[in-house]
Amino acid sequence: MTLDFAPSGTRLDSHEVTNQATVLTDYNAFDSDPALSAALEREGGGWAKARASKLGAVVGSQELQHQAYLANKFVPELMTHDRFGHRLDEVEYHPAYHYLMSQAFGAGVAGLAWSSEKPGGHLARAVLSFLWNQGENGVGCPTGMAYAAVPALRQSPRLRDSWAKKLTVKSYDPELRPEVEKASLTIGMTLTEKQAGSDLRGSTTRARQAGAKDEYLLTGHKWFCSAPMSDGFFVIAYTDAGPTLFVVPRVLPDGKRNRFYIQMLKDKCGNRSNASSSIELCDTFAWRISEEGKGIRTAMEDAHLTRLDFAVGSAGLMRQALSQAIHYGRGRRAFQKPIASQPLMQNVLADLALESEAAMTLVLRIARAIDEAEQGSETAKQLQRIGPPLVKFFVCKTASGFTAEALECMGGNGYIENHMLARLYREAPLNCIWEGSSNMVCLDVLRALEQNPSLMDVMMAELRKAQGADPSLDAMIDSFTADLAGLGNAPYHARWLAERLVRMWQAALLLQHTPSYVADAFVSTRLDGNRGFHYGAMGGQYDTGAILERAAPPELFPARV
């Protein structure tokens, strides 16, 4: 018997690939999200819809998805010295990283809040950040730091018309050159030290004045330095008056490199496209931007904006995970039906959709409060104080479990590195960590309420805007202050307090602004307890089909062939 094998090198026809979902690509992440569009309009940023739609098309494009994959696969590399032994202290990135930075900074993800001449700049920028974080999260660190750094830099007479302005420019220049030679800048932050962590008063870096009144030399170490190829860095160092905030430039005004030594890059679980490092400073030149001894207060004003941006980023990450899970569920069949139409999977996806819309709705409401606070609203100033730490805790904390559930909806296809769900899954925990872990921000919420007794009245007034819309919310609001008074050891209950405030605020907003099938399902499952501990354990009385069509309208998503 003679066996007639196929010639070497030919393809195998052992089976035809069927029943696999298509890749979710070449769609518009803004246009396909009616809840996001409605929130932007409602909160006062309707003028930015065209800008958001333009970025939404970029985020959903095959090109950006490919570049994001490359930037996270080919991670940054540290070059401490050149081949002749001269110190370099440079990080080399894959070209994909620079492509992503150009796209994000060029779209205004970093600077729109400060460059916009129309009201609602913080809101519009938050929407852009929400969209961008659906595309790639590592670049979200440099954009968020640039966004948050502007107010502190504006306090410096020397830097307000140079550094502060150039952080808002819609362009990206990766070259290490003096500020005067660059049209745009980036900035990083390096505050924490090995022995201190979140306790900035435990820092040991010292500063001594040298030259002009605001010129100093710093000596010490920093354990986490994000984006070490930035043009400058916020650094906490001690003067005789106490912890003070400085800006350390990478390149001095005369063109020489500053004494900024990169010791190592962190091998991180996620956020791999973005370099994080440890650095040493040795008589390193810096400009002082806070009063001596007032550095932590100034840094926390900056951190307030980054905390909101991390929550916005986590909400965007959750939205992308949801979009991927719904798209996959519509394109994969089991038992003669798309799995997204199977009752239990529909329960899971609808439960995720409720959580995603609630997160997005609240972070954009807080962004509006920042806009209104800048216009002088005293109520908004109160909400601006408590809102960022609340969502920094709750939305960032929610993202990890959310992405794990979305990944499971895709089975093994979601658990491979060339699908973005694996990247989102590894990325999700990070926003809980930097700029204050969950315990730190919950204690900050408690501190805000203790320092300003009228803040609780402002919060209750915000919640009571939904008065009468649902008896469960009304009852929870009415009992909240009494429950709070009976807590006793308040720090022990700080997480409970923050979670309760977030859930009531989300419910109030959804009851005011979303269809009843969304708001009622959210209140029933999140406030009344008609839900188990995991996603997909809602009762059967909710219109899950309508919830999913709102989250991902079939006519606005790509065909699933």
SULQUIQUI-V431990 format. One record per residue. N is the residue number from 1. RES is the residue in one small letter. NEAR is the number of other C-alpha atoms within 10 Angstrom. D_LAST is the distance of its C-alpha to the last C-alpha in whole Angstrom. Layout:
n=N res=RES near=NEAR d_last=D_LAST
n=N res=RES near=NEAR d_last=D_LAST
This chain:
n=1 res=m near=3 d_last=44
n=2 res=t near=4 d_last=42
n=3 res=l near=5 d_last=38
n=4 res=d near=6 d_last=36
n=5 res=f near=6 d_last=34
n=6 res=a near=9 d_last=31
n=7 res=p near=7 d_last=32
n=8 res=s near=6 d_last=32
n=9 res=g near=6 d_last=30
n=10 res=t near=7 d_last=27
n=11 res=r near=8 d_last=23
n=12 res=l near=8 d_last=23
n=13 res=d near=6 d_last=21
n=14 res=s near=6 d_last=22
n=15 res=h near=6 d_last=18
n=16 res=e near=7 d_last=15
n=17 res=v near=6 d_last=12
n=18 res=t near=9 d_last=10
n=19 res=n near=12 d_last=9
n=20 res=q near=13 d_last=9
n=21 res=a near=17 d_last=7
n=22 res=t near=15 d_last=7
n=23 res=v near=14 d_last=10
n=24 res=l near=20 d_last=11
n=25 res=t near=18 d_last=13
n=26 res=d near=18 d_last=14
n=27 res=y near=19 d_last=15
n=28 res=n near=22 d_last=18
n=29 res=a near=29 d_last=20
n=30 res=f near=25 d_last=22
n=31 res=d near=20 d_last=21
n=32 res=s near=23 d_last=18
n=33 res=d near=20 d_last=21
n=34 res=p near=15 d_last=23
n=35 res=a near=18 d_last=26
n=36 res=l near=21 d_last=27
n=37 res=s near=19 d_last=27
n=38 res=a near=16 d_last=29
n=39 res=a near=22 d_last=31
n=40 res=l near=25 d_last=32
n=41 res=e near=14 d_last=33
n=42 res=r near=13 d_last=35
n=43 res=e near=18 d_last=37
n=44 res=g near=17 d_last=38
n=45 res=g near=22 d_last=36
n=46 res=g near=17 d_last=34
n=47 res=w near=15 d_last=36
n=48 res=a near=21 d_last=33
n=49 res=k near=18 d_last=30
n=50 res=a near=12 d_last=30
n=51 res=r near=15 d_last=30
n=52 res=a near=27 d_last=28
n=53 res=s near=19 d_last=25
n=54 res=k near=16 d_last=26
n=55 res=l near=26 d_last=26
n=56 res=g near=25 d_last=23
n=57 res=a near=20 d_last=21
n=58 res=v near=23 d_last=23
n=59 res=v near=26 d_last=22
n=60 res=g near=22 d_last=18
n=61 res=s near=18 d_last=18
n=62 res=q near=16 d_last=17
n=63 res=e near=13 d_last=21
n=64 res=l near=21 d_last=22
n=65 res=q near=21 d_last=20
n=66 res=h near=14 d_last=21
n=67 res=q near=20 d_last=25
n=68 res=a near=23 d_last=25
n=69 res=y near=21 d_last=24
n=70 res=l near=17 d_last=27
n=71 res=a near=24 d_last=29
n=72 res=n near=22 d_last=29
n=73 res=k near=14 d_last=29
n=74 res=f near=15 d_last=32
n=75 res=v near=17 d_last=34
n=76 res=p near=19 d_last=37
n=77 res=e near=14 d_last=40
n=78 res=l near=17 d_last=44
n=79 res=m near=16 d_last=47
n=80 res=t near=16 d_last=50
n=81 res=h near=12 d_last=52
n=82 res=d near=11 d_last=52
n=83 res=r near=8 d_last=53
n=84 res=f near=6 d_last=57
n=85 res=g near=8 d_last=57
n=86 res=h near=9 d_last=57
n=87 res=r near=13 d_last=55
n=88 res=l near=16 d_last=51
n=89 res=d near=21 d_last=50
n=90 res=e near=18 d_last=46
n=91 res=v near=17 d_last=43
n=92 res=e near=14 d_last=40
n=93 res=y near=18 d_last=37
n=94 res=h near=17 d_last=34
n=95 res=p near=12 d_last=33
n=96 res=a near=19 d_last=30
n=97 res=y near=25 d_last=32
n=98 res=h near=17 d_last=34
n=99 res=y near=15 d_last=31
n=100 res=l near=24 d_last=30
n=101 res=m near=22 d_last=33
n=102 res=s near=17 d_last=33
n=103 res=q near=21 d_last=30
n=104 res=a near=28 d_last=31
n=105 res=f near=27 d_last=35
n=106 res=g near=16 d_last=34
n=107 res=a near=23 d_last=32
n=108 res=g near=25 d_last=35
n=109 res=v near=29 d_last=34
n=110 res=a near=30 d_last=37
n=111 res=g near=27 d_last=40
n=112 res=l near=23 d_last=38
n=113 res=a near=23 d_last=40
n=114 res=w near=19 d_last=44
n=115 res=s near=15 d_last=43
n=116 res=s near=16 d_last=42
n=117 res=e near=9 d_last=44
n=118 res=k near=12 d_last=43
n=119 res=p near=17 d_last=43
n=120 res=g near=25 d_last=40
n=121 res=g near=24 d_last=40
n=122 res=h near=26 d_last=39
n=123 res=l near=28 d_last=37
n=124 res=a near=32 d_last=35
n=125 res=r near=27 d_last=35
n=126 res=a near=30 d_last=34
n=127 res=v near=31 d_last=31
n=128 res=l near=28 d_last=30
n=129 res=s near=29 d_last=31
n=130 res=f near=33 d_last=28
n=131 res=l near=31 d_last=26
n=132 res=w near=29 d_last=27
n=133 res=n near=26 d_last=27
n=134 res=q near=25 d_last=23
n=135 res=g near=30 d_last=23
n=136 res=e near=29 d_last=26
n=137 res=n near=26 d_last=29
n=138 res=g near=23 d_last=32
n=139 res=v near=27 d_last=32
n=140 res=g near=26 d_last=33
n=141 res=c near=23 d_last=36
n=142 res=p near=23 d_last=38
n=143 res=t near=25 d_last=36
n=144 res=g near=25 d_last=38
n=145 res=m near=25 d_last=41
n=146 res=a near=25 d_last=42
n=147 res=y near=28 d_last=41
n=148 res=a near=25 d_last=43
n=149 res=a near=25 d_last=46
n=150 res=v near=23 d_last=47
n=151 res=p near=16 d_last=49
n=152 res=a near=19 d_last=51
n=153 res=l near=25 d_last=52
n=154 res=r near=17 d_last=53
n=155 res=q near=15 d_last=56
n=156 res=s near=17 d_last=57
n=157 res=p near=11 d_last=59
n=158 res=r near=15 d_last=59
n=159 res=l near=18 d_last=55
n=160 res=r near=16 d_last=54
n=161 res=d near=12 d_last=54
n=162 res=s near=18 d_last=52
n=163 res=w near=24 d_last=50
n=164 res=a near=24 d_last=49
n=165 res=k near=19 d_last=48
n=166 res=k near=22 d_last=46
n=167 res=l near=28 d_last=44
n=168 res=t near=24 d_last=43
n=169 res=v near=20 d_last=42
n=170 res=k near=21 d_last=38
n=171 res=s near=20 d_last=38
n=172 res=y near=21 d_last=39
n=173 res=d near=17 d_last=41
n=174 res=p near=15 d_last=41
n=175 res=e near=11 d_last=45
n=176 res=l near=18 d_last=48
n=177 res=r near=20 d_last=50
n=178 res=p near=17 d_last=53
n=179 res=e near=21 d_last=51
n=180 res=v near=13 d_last=53
n=181 res=e near=10 d_last=51
n=182 res=k near=16 d_last=48
n=183 res=a near=16 d_last=46
n=184 res=s near=22 d_last=44
n=185 res=l near=27 d_last=44
n=186 res=t near=25 d_last=43
n=187 res=i near=28 d_last=44
n=188 res=g near=25 d_last=44
n=189 res=m near=25 d_last=46
n=190 res=t near=22 d_last=48
n=191 res=l near=27 d_last=50
n=192 res=t near=24 d_last=50
n=193 res=e near=23 d_last=52
n=194 res=k near=14 d_last=52
n=195 res=q near=13 d_last=55
n=196 res=a near=15 d_last=54
n=197 res=g near=16 d_last=50
n=198 res=s near=18 d_last=50
n=199 res=d near=13 d_last=54
n=200 res=l near=18 d_last=54
n=201 res=r near=16 d_last=58
n=202 res=g near=15 d_last=58
n=203 res=s near=22 d_last=57
n=204 res=t near=19 d_last=60
n=205 res=t near=21 d_last=59
n=206 res=r near=22 d_last=62
n=207 res=a near=26 d_last=63
n=208 res=r near=17 d_last=66
n=209 res=q near=16 d_last=67
n=210 res=a near=14 d_last=67
n=211 res=g near=9 d_last=68
n=212 res=a near=8 d_last=67
n=213 res=k near=9 d_last=67
n=214 res=d near=17 d_last=63
n=215 res=e near=17 d_last=63
n=216 res=y near=22 d_last=63
n=217 res=l near=21 d_last=62
n=218 res=l near=27 d_last=60
n=219 res=t near=18 d_last=60
n=220 res=g near=17 d_last=58
n=221 res=h near=24 d_last=55
n=222 res=k near=26 d_last=52
n=223 res=w near=21 d_last=49
n=224 res=f near=22 d_last=46
n=225 res=c near=25 d_last=45
n=226 res=s near=23 d_last=42
n=227 res=a near=25 d_last=41
n=228 res=p near=27 d_last=44
n=229 res=m near=23 d_last=44
n=230 res=s near=20 d_last=44
n=231 res=d near=25 d_last=47
n=232 res=g near=22 d_last=49
n=233 res=f near=25 d_last=49
n=234 res=f near=26 d_last=50
n=235 res=v near=25 d_last=53
n=236 res=i near=31 d_last=55
n=237 res=a near=29 d_last=58
n=238 res=y near=22 d_last=62
n=239 res=t near=18 d_last=65
n=240 res=d near=11 d_last=68
n=241 res=a near=10 d_last=67
n=242 res=g near=17 d_last=64
n=243 res=p near=27 d_last=60
n=244 res=t near=25 d_last=59
n=245 res=l near=27 d_last=56
n=246 res=f near=28 d_last=56
n=247 res=v near=24 d_last=53
n=248 res=v near=28 d_last=53
n=249 res=p near=25 d_last=52
n=250 res=r near=27 d_last=51
n=251 res=v near=19 d_last=53
n=252 res=l near=16 d_last=56
n=253 res=p near=14 d_last=58
n=254 res=d near=10 d_last=60
n=255 res=g near=14 d_last=57
n=256 res=k near=11 d_last=57
n=257 res=r near=16 d_last=55
n=258 res=n near=18 d_last=56
n=259 res=r near=21 d_last=57
n=260 res=f near=21 d_last=53
n=261 res=y near=20 d_last=53
n=262 res=i near=24 d_last=49
n=263 res=q near=17 d_last=50
n=264 res=m near=18 d_last=47
n=265 res=l near=19 d_last=43
n=266 res=k near=15 d_last=42
n=267 res=d near=12 d_last=39
n=268 res=k near=14 d_last=37
n=269 res=c near=12 d_last=34
n=270 res=g near=19 d_last=32
n=271 res=n near=24 d_last=32
n=272 res=r near=22 d_last=33
n=273 res=s near=26 d_last=32
n=274 res=n near=23 d_last=35
n=275 res=a near=26 d_last=39
n=276 res=s near=23 d_last=41
n=277 res=s near=21 d_last=44
n=278 res=s near=21 d_last=48
n=279 res=i near=21 d_last=51
n=280 res=e near=18 d_last=54
n=281 res=l near=20 d_last=57
n=282 res=c near=16 d_last=60
n=283 res=d near=18 d_last=62
n=284 res=t near=19 d_last=59
n=285 res=f near=25 d_last=59
n=286 res=a near=27 d_last=58
n=287 res=w near=23 d_last=58
n=288 res=r near=26 d_last=59
n=289 res=i near=24 d_last=57
n=290 res=s near=23 d_last=58
n=291 res=e near=17 d_last=62
n=292 res=e near=17 d_last=63
n=293 res=g near=16 d_last=62
n=294 res=k near=15 d_last=60
n=295 res=g near=24 d_last=57
n=296 res=i near=20 d_last=55
n=297 res=r near=15 d_last=55
n=298 res=t near=17 d_last=54
n=299 res=a near=23 d_last=51
n=300 res=m near=13 d_last=50
n=301 res=e near=16 d_last=50
n=302 res=d near=21 d_last=47
n=303 res=a near=22 d_last=45
n=304 res=h near=19 d_last=45
n=305 res=l near=23 d_last=42
n=306 res=t near=24 d_last=41
n=307 res=r near=28 d_last=40
n=308 res=l near=27 d_last=39
n=309 res=d near=29 d_last=36
n=310 res=f near=29 d_last=35
n=311 res=a near=30 d_last=35
n=312 res=v near=31 d_last=32
n=313 res=g near=34 d_last=31
n=314 res=s near=35 d_last=30
n=315 res=a near=31 d_last=29
n=316 res=g near=27 d_last=26
n=317 res=l near=31 d_last=25
n=318 res=m near=34 d_last=25
n=319 res=r near=29 d_last=23
n=320 res=q near=25 d_last=20
n=321 res=a near=27 d_last=20
n=322 res=l near=27 d_last=19
n=323 res=s near=23 d_last=16
n=324 res=q near=22 d_last=15
n=325 res=a near=26 d_last=16
n=326 res=i near=27 d_last=14
n=327 res=h near=22 d_last=11
n=328 res=y near=24 d_last=11
n=329 res=g near=24 d_last=12
n=330 res=r near=19 d_last=10
n=331 res=g near=20 d_last=7
n=332 res=r near=20 d_last=10
n=333 res=r near=18 d_last=11
n=334 res=a near=12 d_last=15
n=335 res=f near=7 d_last=18
n=336 res=q near=8 d_last=15
n=337 res=k near=13 d_last=14
n=338 res=p near=16 d_last=12
n=339 res=i near=20 d_last=14
n=340 res=a near=26 d_last=15
n=341 res=s near=17 d_last=16
n=342 res=q near=15 d_last=18
n=343 res=p near=13 d_last=22
n=344 res=l near=15 d_last=23
n=345 res=m near=18 d_last=20
n=346 res=q near=21 d_last=20
n=347 res=n near=25 d_last=24
n=348 res=v near=20 d_last=23
n=349 res=l near=28 d_last=20
n=350 res=a near=30 d_last=23
n=351 res=d near=24 d_last=26
n=352 res=l near=27 d_last=24
n=353 res=a near=25 d_last=23
n=354 res=l near=21 d_last=27
n=355 res=e near=23 d_last=28
n=356 res=s near=25 d_last=26
n=357 res=e near=24 d_last=27
n=358 res=a near=24 d_last=31
n=359 res=a near=27 d_last=31
n=360 res=m near=26 d_last=30
n=361 res=t near=24 d_last=32
n=362 res=l near=26 d_last=35
n=363 res=v near=29 d_last=35
n=364 res=l near=25 d_last=35
n=365 res=r near=21 d_last=38
n=366 res=i near=24 d_last=40
n=367 res=a near=28 d_last=39
n=368 res=r near=25 d_last=40
n=369 res=a near=25 d_last=43
n=370 res=i near=26 d_last=44
n=371 res=d near=22 d_last=44
n=372 res=e near=20 d_last=46
n=373 res=a near=18 d_last=48
n=374 res=e near=13 d_last=49
n=375 res=q near=12 d_last=50
n=376 res=g near=11 d_last=53
n=377 res=s near=13 d_last=51
n=378 res=e near=13 d_last=53
n=379 res=t near=17 d_last=51
n=380 res=a near=20 d_last=48
n=381 res=k near=19 d_last=50
n=382 res=q near=22 d_last=50
n=383 res=l near=23 d_last=46
n=384 res=q near=23 d_last=46
n=385 res=r near=21 d_last=48
n=386 res=i near=24 d_last=46
n=387 res=g near=26 d_last=43
n=388 res=p near=26 d_last=42
n=389 res=p near=27 d_last=43
n=390 res=l near=27 d_last=42
n=391 res=v near=30 d_last=38
n=392 res=k near=31 d_last=39
n=393 res=f near=29 d_last=40
n=394 res=f near=24 d_last=37
n=395 res=v near=29 d_last=34
n=396 res=c near=28 d_last=34
n=397 res=k near=21 d_last=35
n=398 res=t near=20 d_last=32
n=399 res=a near=31 d_last=30
n=400 res=s near=22 d_last=30
n=401 res=g near=16 d_last=30
n=402 res=f near=23 d_last=27
n=403 res=t near=28 d_last=25
n=404 res=a near=19 d_last=26
n=405 res=e near=22 d_last=24
n=406 res=a near=26 d_last=21
n=407 res=l near=25 d_last=21
n=408 res=e near=14 d_last=22
n=409 res=c near=23 d_last=19
n=410 res=m near=19 d_last=17
n=411 res=g near=12 d_last=19
n=412 res=g near=9 d_last=20
n=413 res=n near=17 d_last=17
n=414 res=g near=22 d_last=19
n=415 res=y near=17 d_last=22
n=416 res=i near=13 d_last=22
n=417 res=e near=13 d_last=23
n=418 res=n near=14 d_last=20
n=419 res=h near=16 d_last=18
n=420 res=m near=22 d_last=20
n=421 res=l near=26 d_last=21
n=422 res=a near=19 d_last=23
n=423 res=r near=24 d_last=25
n=424 res=l near=28 d_last=25
n=425 res=y near=25 d_last=26
n=426 res=r near=17 d_last=29
n=427 res=e near=23 d_last=30
n=428 res=a near=25 d_last=30
n=429 res=p near=21 d_last=34
n=430 res=l near=19 d_last=35
n=431 res=n near=26 d_last=36
n=432 res=c near=25 d_last=38
n=433 res=i near=16 d_last=40
n=434 res=w near=17 d_last=41
n=435 res=e near=22 d_last=43
n=436 res=g near=20 d_last=45
n=437 res=s near=17 d_last=43
n=438 res=s near=22 d_last=43
n=439 res=n near=16 d_last=46
n=440 res=m near=17 d_last=47
n=441 res=v near=25 d_last=45
n=442 res=c near=27 d_last=46
n=443 res=l near=20 d_last=50
n=444 res=d near=19 d_last=49
n=445 res=v near=22 d_last=48
n=446 res=l near=18 d_last=51
n=447 res=r near=14 d_last=54
n=448 res=a near=17 d_last=52
n=449 res=l near=17 d_last=53
n=450 res=e near=12 d_last=57
n=451 res=q near=9 d_last=58
n=452 res=n near=11 d_last=57
n=453 res=p near=10 d_last=58
n=454 res=s near=11 d_last=56
n=455 res=l near=19 d_last=53
n=456 res=m near=17 d_last=52
n=457 res=d near=15 d_last=53
n=458 res=v near=16 d_last=51
n=459 res=m near=17 d_last=48
n=460 res=m near=17 d_last=49
n=461 res=a near=14 d_last=49
n=462 res=e near=16 d_last=46
n=463 res=l near=20 d_last=45
n=464 res=r near=18 d_last=47
n=465 res=k near=13 d_last=45
n=466 res=a near=19 d_last=43
n=467 res=q near=17 d_last=46
n=468 res=g near=11 d_last=46
n=469 res=a near=15 d_last=42
n=470 res=d near=16 d_last=42
n=471 res=p near=11 d_last=45
n=472 res=s near=15 d_last=43
n=473 res=l near=25 d_last=43
n=474 res=d near=17 d_last=46
n=475 res=a near=11 d_last=48
n=476 res=m near=15 d_last=47
n=477 res=i near=20 d_last=48
n=478 res=d near=13 d_last=51
n=479 res=s near=11 d_last=52
n=480 res=f near=15 d_last=50
n=481 res=t near=13 d_last=54
n=482 res=a near=10 d_last=56
n=483 res=d near=11 d_last=53
n=484 res=l near=13 d_last=53
n=485 res=a near=9 d_last=57
n=486 res=g near=9 d_last=57
n=487 res=l near=13 d_last=55
n=488 res=g near=9 d_last=58
n=489 res=n near=8 d_last=57
n=490 res=a near=15 d_last=55
n=491 res=p near=15 d_last=53
n=492 res=y near=12 d_last=52
n=493 res=h near=15 d_last=50
n=494 res=a near=22 d_last=49
n=495 res=r near=22 d_last=45
n=496 res=w near=13 d_last=46
n=497 res=l near=21 d_last=47
n=498 res=a near=22 d_last=44
n=499 res=e near=17 d_last=41
n=500 res=r near=18 d_last=43
n=501 res=l near=21 d_last=43
n=502 res=v near=20 d_last=40
n=503 res=r near=19 d_last=39
n=504 res=m near=23 d_last=41
n=505 res=w near=24 d_last=40
n=506 res=q near=25 d_last=36
n=507 res=a near=26 d_last=37
n=508 res=a near=24 d_last=39
n=509 res=l near=19 d_last=37
n=510 res=l near=23 d_last=34
n=511 res=l near=24 d_last=37
n=512 res=q near=14 d_last=38
n=513 res=h near=16 d_last=34
n=514 res=t near=17 d_last=31
n=515 res=p near=13 d_last=30
n=516 res=s near=13 d_last=32
n=517 res=y near=15 d_last=29
n=518 res=v near=24 d_last=29
n=519 res=a near=22 d_last=33
n=520 res=d near=18 d_last=34
n=521 res=a near=24 d_last=31
n=522 res=f near=26 d_last=32
n=523 res=v near=23 d_last=36
n=524 res=s near=19 d_last=36
n=525 res=t near=18 d_last=34
n=526 res=r near=19 d_last=36
n=527 res=l near=17 d_last=39
n=528 res=d near=13 d_last=40
n=529 res=g near=11 d_last=39
n=530 res=n near=14 d_last=36
n=531 res=r near=17 d_last=34
n=532 res=g near=12 d_last=34
n=533 res=f near=8 d_last=35
n=534 res=h near=12 d_last=31
n=535 res=y near=19 d_last=28
n=536 res=g near=19 d_last=26
n=537 res=a near=15 d_last=30
n=538 res=m near=24 d_last=30
n=539 res=g near=13 d_last=32
n=540 res=g near=10 d_last=30
n=541 res=q near=7 d_last=31
n=542 res=y near=18 d_last=29
n=543 res=d near=15 d_last=26
n=544 res=t near=24 d_last=23
n=545 res=g near=17 d_last=20
n=546 res=a near=15 d_last=22
n=547 res=i near=23 d_last=23
n=548 res=l near=22 d_last=19
n=549 res=e near=14 d_last=18
n=550 res=r near=19 d_last=21
n=551 res=a near=25 d_last=20
n=552 res=a near=20 d_last=16
n=553 res=p near=15 d_last=16
n=554 res=p near=15 d_last=13
n=555 res=e near=9 d_last=14
n=556 res=l near=14 d_last=15
n=557 res=f near=19 d_last=12
n=558 res=p near=16 d_last=9
n=559 res=a near=13 d_last=6
n=560 res=r near=16 d_last=4
n=561 res=v near=11 d_last=0
